[in-house]
Amino acid sequence: MPGEMLVWVIGCVVFVLIEAATPCLVSIWFSGGCVAGFVAQLCGAPFWLQCLLFFVVSVGLLFCLRPFLRKYVNPKKQATNVQSLIGKTAIVTERIDNLHGEGAVKVGGIPWSARSADETVIPPDTQVTIVRIEGVKAIVEPLKAPAKTN
């Protein structure tokens, strides 16, 4: 039955080409299933058994090896903890003026370029709160003074 053999060979090649085009570790497992179907065909197994082996081997490879190999094929991006700066208090070291594109703050001993959240000019030595990070700039607003109680 050369037709069945051709199905497995073409299937294997197609799945390898798809994986090469989109390296997401999804279709490569089906090429392993095609190899299992091909070997079963060489051993004289009926086509239904070849298809069953294709399915079982493909799903087995997908669920057993994919999580392990994702760590090596698609390494995670390095976390920078920049989001941990949001809500922290900083000191203005250079006047913040969005119109002129200037301003800097120091938070935790590290200088950051800064911009005002509400377009106001903030003088040096003012305490500010970081409300968000946009690229390499800290977006800040003046620290609100606690309300006085009588």
N, C-alpha and C positions, 0 to 999 in steps of 0.2 A: 504494500500500500504506500507508494511513493507520495501520494497526495497528502497523507497525514504527516509524513516526515517534512514535507515542504511547509506545512502550516506551522510546525514548531520552529523551524529554522527562520522563517520570515518573521514570526512572532518575536523570537529572541532578538533579531536584528532591529526590529521596529522599537521594542522596549528599550534597548541600549541606546538607540539614536534619540529617543524622547528624553531619556535621562541625561544624555550629553547636552541636549539643548536646554534643559531645565534641571539643574543639579539640586533637586529638592529631596532626593532619596525616596522617591515614590514609585517610579516605574521600573527601577532596576530589579526589584524583587520579582516582578512578573517574568523577567528574562530567566531568572532561576527556575521559575515554574515551567517555562517553556523547555528548559534543559531536562527537567524531570519528565515532562510529557514525551520528549524526544527519546530519552532512555527507555521509557516504558514501551514506546512504539517499537524500538529496536528489539526489545524482549518479547514482542508479540502480544502485548496486552491489547484488549479491545479499546476502541476509541473512548468510550464512556469512562474507563478506568484512567486513560491518559488525561482526560479532562479533569477528573477528580484529583489526580496527583498534581496537575497544574495548579488547581485551586488551593489544595492543602499546603503545598510547598510555598506558593506565593504568599499566602496569608501568614504562614508560619515564619517565613523570612521577614516579612514586613513587621510583624509584632515583636519578634524576638531580637532582631539585629538593628532595626532602625533607631530605636532610642539610644542604644549604645554608640552607634556610629555617628549620630548627629553631633555629638560632642566634638568629634574630630573633623568632620567635613564642614560644618557650619558653626565655627566657634562663636560664642556669644560676644557681643560687644562689651568692651570694658566700661563698667559703670564709673561715673565721675563724682557721684554724690552732689552734683551741683544743685539739685532740687532741695537738698537739706539746708541751703542758705535762705530759702524763702521763709519769711517771718522773723529772721534774725535782725538784730540791731547793728547798724554800721555807723561810722563817723565820716562825714564829708571831708575829704582832704583837698579837693579842688572844686571850686564853685561849679554847681550843676546848672547849666543853661542849655536847654534843648535847642533853642534857636541858633546858638553858635556852635552846637555840637561838642560841648566840653563838659567835663565833670568826672569826678572820681570819688570813690569811697574806699574805706579800709574795713574789712570784716574778718575777724579772727587773725589779724596781722597780715592779711593778704589784700593787696590793692586790686580794685575792680574798676573798670570804666563804668560810669553810671549815667542814667537819664532819669528825669523826673516823671513820675506816673501821671501827674496832672498838669504838666507843662510849666509849673512854677519854677522860679529861680530859687535855688537853695544855697545859702552861703556856707563857707567852710566852717568846720567845727560843729556843725549841726548834727544831732543824732537823727538817723533815719531808719525806717524799716524797709527791708527788701520785700517787695510784693510779688515779683516774678523775675525770671531770667530770660532774656531774649538774645540768643547767640552768646556773645562774650560780654554783654552789658547787663548790669544789675538795674532793674527798674525799681525806683525807691519813692517813698513819700515821707515827709517829715514825721517824726515820732509825735504822737498825740500826747499832750500833757494830761496827767490824770485830773479828773474833775475834782474841784475843791468842795469839801463838805464843811458846813458850819456847825 
